[in-house]
Amino acid sequence: MSVLEIVERITRLMNSSLRPVVLNEVSNEIREQYLSSSKARKALRWRPLMSLDEGLGRTISWYRDFLSSE
């Protein structure tokens, strides 16, 4: 899954109409970034406790609560 796909999931979960703007104007910018837990799964026998959408949803809720209390 790419970083852009994660950003799209976050905006969907937040019911946001915002869309990322990728300009590719910075010199030596990484063109594509991907996240993977395969090394942790293999070396540490790590397993997630929840789905990505559940974790993102909980994170979004935490930030909404935290920022609304300021």
C-alpha positions as a printed NumPy array, in Angstrom:
array([[  0.   ,   0.   ,   0.   ],
       [  1.369,   3.387,  -0.946],
       [  1.482,   6.455,   1.286],
       [ -0.937,   8.144,  -1.114],
       [ -3.418,   5.273,  -0.63 ],
       [ -3.195,   5.741,   3.149],
       [ -3.844,   9.474,   2.756],
       [ -6.892,   8.649,   0.624],
       [ -8.178,   6.266,   3.324],
       [ -7.735,   8.925,   6.006],
       [ -9.646,  11.523,   3.992],
       [-12.426,   8.985,   3.344],
       [-12.675,   8.067,   7.035],
       [-12.82 ,  11.759,   7.922],
       [-15.529,  12.412,   5.308],
       [-13.214,  15.056,   3.903],
       [-13.27 ,  16.432,   0.387],
       [ -9.588,  17.416,   0.634],
       [ -7.33 ,  15.829,  -1.947],
       [ -3.536,  15.645,  -1.749],
       [ -1.544,  17.637,  -4.268],
       [  1.581,  15.814,  -5.401],
       [  3.808,  18.237,  -7.262],
       [  6.992,  16.186,  -7.7  ],
       [  8.937,  19.456,  -7.836],
       [ 11.545,  18.833,  -5.143],
       [ 14.919,  17.655,  -6.384],
       [ 15.882,  14.19 ,  -5.161],
       [ 12.34 ,  13.599,  -3.903],
       [ 11.37 ,   9.973,  -3.412],
       [  9.001,   9.271,  -6.313],
       [  7.152,   6.394,  -4.672],
       [  6.968,   5.41 ,  -1.016],
       [  5.503,   2.201,   0.304],
       [  4.981,   0.969,   3.841],
       [  5.378,  -2.687,   4.749],
       [  5.263,  -4.622,   7.98 ],
       [  6.694,  -7.782,   6.43 ],
       [ 10.097,  -7.47 ,   8.163],
       [  8.494,  -7.048,  11.609],
       [  6.123,  -9.926,  10.873],
       [  9.017, -12.189,   9.922],
       [ 11.69 , -11.167,  12.442],
       [  9.48 , -10.413,  15.443],
       [  6.436, -12.541,  14.625],
       [  4.461,  -9.33 ,  14.965],
       [  0.762,  -9.309,  14.147],
       [ -1.571,  -6.301,  14.123],
       [ -4.231,  -6.113,  16.819],
       [ -6.708,  -4.32 ,  14.532],
       [ -7.321,  -3.519,  10.884],
       [ -5.791,  -0.465,   9.251],
       [ -9.183,   1.238,   8.971],
       [ -9.926,   0.59 ,  12.657],
       [ -6.528,   1.954,  13.713],
       [ -6.896,   5.029,  11.513],
       [-10.43 ,   5.578,  12.806],
       [ -9.268,   5.399,  16.419],
       [ -6.394,   7.788,  15.667],
       [ -8.74 ,  10.248,  13.959],
       [-11.121,  10.071,  16.954],
       [ -8.266,  10.695,  19.383],
       [ -7.091,  13.765,  17.465],
       [-10.649,  15.123,  17.197],
       [-11.13 ,  14.744,  20.957],
       [ -7.697,  16.153,  21.777],
       [ -7.963,  19.158,  19.477],
       [-11.538,  19.972,  20.5  ],
       [-10.512,  20.193,  24.158],
       [ -7.994,  22.976,  23.54 ]])
